[in-house]
Amino acid sequence: MADPTSDDDVLTPRLGYLLKRAYAGLAEEIGKALQPLGIDGRELAVLVLLNATDTPLSQLDAAQRLGIDRTTMTSFVDGLEDKGLVTRRRSVDDRRKNIIELTATGDERLIAAERLRAAAESRFLAPLGAARHEALLDALRTLTL
């Protein structure tokens, strides 16, 4: 029977395993950092997206850009609306669509959250040093963009 403590040795050469473990560690670090603001990393992604667009997004458009299903997006918007961070209104162009926008409180929370996220990310990547940190980001951009 295999020693369960040796699983890491078997899996560490695998890129998918390493990326998953790195993501889990980063998500945990960011989650802890955002906790005082009452949001999580996924909610922050919604706020970032809403802030980044020149024109208001429909709930469906935002879900598509984030790569999540409509039901999950509805849940995020419900939670963010309950926290006073976004508003939802019917589109004047298409009454079947809900338009979501940041509130003033949402703008303020986004600024604070991005500061905390950036600090958490820097702490997570600190063991790499500046050059390897940038090299990692460049490599990931090359693979994903």
N, C-alpha and C positions, 0 to 999 in steps of 0.2 A: 504494500500500500504506500502511496506517495505521501511524503511529509507535507502537510498543508502550509507550513511556514515557508516552503520553497516556491510557492505559486508566483510570488513576485519575481523570483529569478527566472522563471519560465516565461513570464509575461513582459518583463521590462524591455526586451528587444522589439516589442510590437508597438508601432506608432499609435495605433488606435487606443491601446491601453494607456500609453503615456499621455496622450492628449486628453483622454477622459479623466485621468487622475489629476492632471494639471488644471483642467476646467473645474473639477470638483473642489480643489483647494482654493482656486481663485474665487469661485462662487461663495464658498464659506467665508472667506476673508471679506468680501464685499458685503455679504449678508450681515455680518457682525457690524461692519462700519455703518450700514444704513439703518440698522435697527432703531437707533434713537429718533430717526425721522419718521418711523412708522411705515416705511415702504421697503420693498425688496428689489432685487436686481431686475426682475422681469417688469415690475411696475415702472422702474426707472427707465427701462428701454422704451416703454410707451411714452413717457414724458419727453424723453430725448427726441423721439420721432415726431411728436406733435410740435415740439419747439423748432425743429429743423425745417419745417415746410413753410413756404410763403403763403400758401392758401390752406384753409382748414381742410382736414381729411375726414372722409366718412369713416365710420367704424369698420366697414368692410375693407376699404382701401388700407387702413392702418393694419388690420389683421393680415392682409396679403403681404404687405411690406415686411412685417415682422415674421412671416412664415408660420402663423398660428391659425387655428380654425376659428370660425365665427363665435362658437359657444365660449371658447376660452377668452376671446377678446371681450365679449359681453361681460364676463365675470371680472376681467381686469378693469373695464370701464366702470362697472357698478361699484367696485371697491374704491377706485380713484375718485369717483363722484361722491361717494359717501364721506370720503376724507376731505372733500372740498377742493380737490386738485384739478379736476376737469369739469366741464359742463358738456351736456349732450342736448342737441336740439335737432329738430327735423330739418332736412335740406329744403330750401325753397325751390330748388330745381327738380328734386325727385323726392317726394314725400315718403318713399319707402326707405330712404337712407337717413341714418343718424350722423350728424356732424359732431365731432368731438374737438374741444379746444381747451387749452390750459386756462386756468383761472389765475388771478394775481398771486394767490397762495401757491398754486402749482408752479408758477414761474420761480417764486422764492425757494420753494422746496427743491426744485430742479437744480438751482444754483448751488444750494447747500449739499445736495446729494452728489452732484458731479465732483465737488471738492473732496468729499469723503471717498467716493469711488476712486478718484485718481490717486489719493493717498494710499488707499488699500492696495490698489494695483501696483504702486511703486514699492510698497512693503513686500508684496508677494514676489516681485521680480528682483528685489534687492540682491539676493544671493548670486544673480548672474553678473552683476556689475553693469555699468552703463553701456559698454560696447556690445556685450552679448545680449543685453536687454533689447537694444535697437536692432541687432541682427535677427533676433527671434521675431520681433514685430515685422521687420522687412520680409523675412521668409514666409511668415503667415499671410502677409498681404499678397505676396507673389502667388501663393497657393490658392487663395480664396477670392481675389479680386480680378 
